[in-house]
Amino acid sequence: MKRTQNNSFDSQQVLSVIEQYSTALDLLDAYDHQTMKRPKGNEAAYVLTYEECMHVIACMRFGKESDLFGKEKDDSFKGSIGNIYQSFAGMEVYPTLEEKAAHLLYFVTKNHSFFDGNKRIAAAMFLYFLDKNGALFANGQKTIDDHTLVALTIMIAESRPDEMEMMITVVMNCMK
């Protein structure tokens, strides 16, 4: 943007820049008014197993840097994986790929199943799940960028339990 002679920005330029971010501003408005909707999702074909997730965690570089990284405190990690495949009255509780992925990120982040690495493991499992379902990349582009994943994971970690549904909705809206 160029400044005018009186050192202010041209209002048309400012409006043009803002219009390029209209989706983001609309989502922020929906968040503020607690009216954010979940986008339509896709079918998840791949089913994660606890054993493969533990193998992925064991292969992460952080395990070489800390004896506590990836060491489970209890069985809650197994529960986090199983929770995304729950059903009730013959219907999946989280029927879409995006709902499963967002809940996996939420559950692993919030359950603190490990002595060290909970947020990194949650983000890695989220990415692994998307990859195994062919949803990590679209048209050669990441479906969720690095900084967005960091912000979402920290946001979930800092959220209150009563904000869970909104956190899931935000994650789903950030997936391209």
N, C-alpha and C positions, 0 to 999 in steps of 0.2 A: 504494500500500500504506500502511496505517496502522500506526503503532507502538502497542504495548500500553502499559500503565501503567509497566512496568519498562523502557521504551525499547527493546524488542526487536520484531521483526516477528512477526506472527501466522504460524505455520507453514503454515496452510492457504492464506494469501495467497501466501506464497513458493512453495509447491508449485504453486499455480494458475499463477503467472507462468512457472515453469520448464516446466510442461506445455505452455504455449503455444509453447515453443521446442523441443519434443521432436525434431522433424525435424532441426534444427540440431545438437542434442546427439548424436543418433544418427549423423549424418554425421561429426562430430568423433571419435566413438568408432571408427567404421569407418576413418577416416583414421589414427588412432593405431595401430590393429591391422592396417593395410594390407589391409583387407577391403572397401573401398568398391567398390561395383558401379557400372557404367555404366547409366544409365537407358535404357529402350527409346527409340529415336529415330524420326524422321520422314524421309520421302524429300525430298531436295533436288532441286528442279526447275530452278533457275537455275544457269548455269555462268558464273562470273566470267572476265573476260579481263584480261590484263595492261594493255591500252590503257585500258580503262574505269577500272581501279583507279588508274592514273597520272593520269587526268583528275580523279578524285575528290580525289586528293592535291593536285593543282594548284589545286583550288578551295578547299582548306582555308585558313582565315584565317592560319594560322601561317606560310605561305609569304611573306606580306607583312612578317612580323616578323623573318625570318631568311633570309639568302641560302642557307644550307645545308639548310634544312628541305626534306625530300622529294628531295634530290639523292642519286642512287644511287651507292654505292661500287663495285658490281659487279652481276652478273646474278642474285644470290641472291633478289631479290624476285620475279622471274619464276619462279624455281624454287619459292618458297614457295606461289605460286598453283597452279602445276602439280602440286605434291606432294599437294594435297588431292583430286586427281582420279586418282591412281595406281590401277592395277589389277594383279592378279597372278593368273595362271591363269584369266583371264576374269572375275574377281570384283574388285569395288572394295575397295581396302584400307580406305577410310573410307566405309562405305556410307550412313551417315545424315547428315542435315542437321546435327545436333548434333556429330557427330564431325568433319565437315568444318569447321564453324565453330570448334570448339575447337582443332583443329590449325592452322587459319589464324592464329588469335590466337597460338598457341605459336610457329609457324614464323616469322612476321613479327617477333615480339618477340625471339626468340632469334638470328635470323640477322643482325641488325644490318646490314641492307642499305643503310641511309641514313646520311649524315653527321650528321643531326639529325632527331629526331622519331620514332624507331623505335617507342616505346611508344604514342604518340598515333596514329601511322599504323596500328599493329597493331589498336588498339581501334577505330579508324574503319573499317578493312576488315572486322573482325568484325561491327560494326553494319550496315555496308553489305550484307554477305553475308546476314545475317539478314533485313534489310529486303527485299532482292530475292527472297528465298524466302518472303516473307509471314510471317516468324516473329519480327519485332522487337516486335510488339505482340500480345497475346492479350486479348480482351474489353476493349479500350481501355487496358490496362495494359502497361507495359514488361515484356518477358520477362526482362530483367536490369537491375537498377537501377544508377544512376550509380556509387555508392560500391562496389558489388560489382564492377563492371567495373574500377574503379581498383585495388581490392585484388587481383583476379585477375591483372591485367596486371603489377603490381609483383611479385606472388608468382612469376609465370612468369619475369620478368626476373632475379630473385634465385635461382631454383632451379638445382640441379645437373642436368646432362644425364641422369644416371641416374634422375632424378625425373620425367622426361617423361610417362610413362604415368599416374602419379598426378596430375600437373598437369592433364592432359587430362580425367581422370575427375572431378576437382574442378570444372573449368569446366562440364562437362556436367551435373553435379548442381546447379549454381547457376543453370542456365537453367530458367525456369518453363515 
